[in-house]
Amino acid sequence: MESCNILLVDDEENLTQCLELVLSIEGHTVTTANSGEKALELIRGSYERDSKIDLLITDICMPGMSGLELIKNLNQQKICPLTIGISGFTDDETIAELHEKGCNDLILKPFSSKELLCRISDIMGQLKFDSDAHINMF
């Protein structure tokens, strides 16, 4: 799998640190945020600097701005990075809304490092075959 620039967003610090370590060991450049608001600030800044975030991995249920709200906000600004949602709980309505807003995949907690890496590989691999870079896997 080729390395990519990943923005990892989760309010659970232990999970964020663990996933950051796993992704970094795999050769990815990882930036973390502990809230949707901070993630939005980082993404806006990356676009202003013309640096690219290849993949957004965001928790769906967070205090303040949820992952779903983050995705909606990015869509409104026409900023649409590839996105994997992670969540301990989702209902059918949330899943449908995530899909509608362009979230490419959803992984339910708890998940293994191997599962996450496989999903990233699948999404980034599909990117090579999809000219408009809008892939939905779920």
C-alpha positions as CSV (number, residue, x, y, z in Angstrom):
1,M,0.0,0.0,0.0
2,E,1.3,3.4,-0.9
3,S,1.7,5.9,1.9
4,C,-0.8,8.7,2.2
5,N,-1.6,11.8,4.3
6,I,-4.2,10.9,6.8
7,L,-6.2,13.1,9.2
8,L,-7.4,11.0,12.1
9,V,-10.2,12.5,14.2
10,D,-11.5,11.0,17.5
11,D,-12.2,12.3,20.9
12,E,-10.8,9.1,22.6
13,E,-7.2,10.0,23.1
14,N,-6.0,6.4,23.7
15,L,-7.6,5.2,20.5
16,T,-6.2,8.1,18.6
17,Q,-2.6,7.5,19.8
18,C,-2.9,3.7,19.1
19,L,-4.2,4.3,15.5
20,E,-1.6,7.0,14.9
21,L,1.1,4.6,15.8
22,V,-0.2,1.8,13.6
23,L,-0.7,4.1,10.6
24,S,2.7,5.7,11.1
25,I,4.4,2.3,11.2
26,E,2.7,1.5,7.9
27,G,4.4,4.6,6.4
28,H,1.5,7.1,6.5
29,T,1.8,10.7,7.5
30,V,-0.8,11.1,10.3
31,T,-2.2,14.3,11.7
32,T,-4.6,14.0,14.6
33,A,-7.5,16.1,15.9
34,N,-9.6,15.4,19.0
35,S,-12.8,17.2,17.7
36,G,-14.7,18.0,14.5
37,E,-14.0,21.7,15.0
38,K,-10.2,21.1,15.2
39,A,-10.4,18.8,12.2
40,L,-12.2,21.4,10.1
41,E,-9.6,24.0,11.0
42,L,-6.8,21.6,10.0
43,I,-8.5,20.7,6.7
44,R,-9.1,24.3,5.8
45,G,-5.5,25.1,6.6
46,S,-4.3,22.3,4.4
47,Y,-6.3,23.5,1.4
48,E,-5.0,27.1,2.0
49,R,-1.4,25.7,1.9
50,D,-2.1,23.5,-1.1
51,S,-1.2,20.4,0.9
52,K,-3.3,17.4,0.4
53,I,-5.2,15.3,2.9
54,D,-5.6,12.0,1.1
55,L,-7.9,10.4,3.7
56,L,-10.1,11.5,6.6
57,I,-10.7,8.9,9.3
58,T,-13.3,10.3,11.7
59,D,-15.3,9.1,14.6
60,I,-19.0,9.7,14.0
61,C,-20.1,10.3,17.6
62,M,-18.1,13.0,19.2
63,P,-19.1,15.9,21.5
64,G,-19.4,19.2,19.8
65,M,-19.2,18.8,16.0
66,S,-19.9,15.1,15.2
67,G,-18.1,13.3,12.4
68,L,-21.3,13.5,10.4
69,E,-21.5,17.2,10.9
70,L,-17.8,17.5,9.9
71,I,-18.5,15.6,6.7
72,K,-21.6,17.8,5.9
73,N,-19.6,20.9,6.6
74,L,-16.8,19.8,4.2
75,N,-19.3,19.0,1.5
76,Q,-20.9,22.4,1.8
77,Q,-17.4,23.9,1.2
78,K,-16.8,21.5,-1.7
79,I,-14.0,19.8,0.2
80,C,-14.4,16.1,-0.2
81,P,-11.5,14.0,0.9
82,L,-11.9,10.2,0.9
83,T,-13.5,9.4,4.2
84,I,-13.8,6.4,6.6
85,G,-16.2,6.8,9.4
86,I,-15.6,4.9,12.7
87,S,-18.3,4.4,15.3
88,G,-19.3,2.3,18.2
89,F,-23.0,2.7,17.3
90,T,-24.9,3.8,14.2
91,D,-28.4,3.4,13.1
92,D,-29.7,2.8,9.6
93,E,-30.6,6.5,9.2
94,T,-27.1,7.6,10.1
95,I,-25.5,5.1,7.8
96,A,-27.8,6.3,4.9
97,E,-26.8,9.9,5.6
98,L,-23.1,9.1,5.7
99,H,-23.4,7.3,2.4
100,E,-25.4,10.2,0.9
101,K,-22.8,12.8,2.1
102,G,-19.9,10.9,0.5
103,C,-18.4,8.9,3.3
104,N,-16.6,6.1,1.5
105,D,-16.7,3.4,4.3
106,L,-17.8,2.8,7.8
107,I,-16.0,0.6,10.4
108,L,-17.8,-0.3,13.6
109,K,-15.8,-0.3,16.9
110,P,-14.2,-2.3,18.1
111,F,-12.1,-3.1,15.0
112,S,-8.6,-4.5,14.5
113,S,-5.6,-2.6,13.1
114,K,-5.6,-5.2,10.3
115,E,-9.2,-4.4,9.4
116,L,-8.5,-0.6,9.3
117,L,-5.4,-1.1,7.2
118,C,-7.3,-3.4,4.7
119,R,-10.0,-0.8,4.4
120,I,-7.5,2.0,3.7
121,S,-5.8,-0.2,1.2
122,D,-9.1,-1.0,-0.6
123,I,-10.1,2.7,-0.7
124,M,-6.7,3.9,-1.9
125,G,-6.5,1.1,-4.4
126,Q,-9.9,1.9,-5.9
127,L,-8.8,5.5,-6.2
128,K,-6.4,4.5,-8.9
129,F,-9.3,3.2,-11.0
130,D,-11.8,5.9,-10.3
131,S,-11.2,9.1,-12.1
132,D,-13.5,11.3,-10.1
133,A,-12.2,10.0,-6.7
134,H,-15.6,9.5,-5.2
135,I,-15.9,5.9,-4.0
136,N,-18.5,4.4,-1.9
137,M,-17.8,1.0,-0.5
138,F,-20.7,0.5,1.9
